[in-house]
Amino acid sequence: MSVSANYPTPVWVNGYQCRNCSDVDLAKKHIDPAHPKSGPFNVDAKSDPSRILQDAVQFGGLLAGTRAGGAGPGPAAASATGTQFDLRA
């Protein structure tokens, strides 16, 4: 499989963002181009060395106990008066 130049705009194939034709080939096989060693449908994700750094961030304060990219603080933190606001306009 040869690597081509990157596309001017990434495309999505089977839910994976693809930047070139090599990524598209992997995505057609249901392999995440960002983590190809995880295998099809991420069956080998636990043993993929490229996924080790996902839990490298640890939050403190109100975010302690949450995961990076997670849903955010739990209901107890959200119920405090004056701590919520909506950024949607």
Secondary structure as UniProt FT lines:
FT   STRAND          11..13
FT   TURN            14..15
FT   STRAND          16..18
FT   HELIX           21..28
FT   TURN            29..30
FT   TURN            33..34
FT   HELIX           36..38
FT   TURN            41..44
FT   HELIX           45..47
FT   HELIX           49..55
FT   HELIX           61..63
FT   TURN            64..65
FT   TURN            68..69
FT   HELIX           75..78
FT   TURN            81..82
//
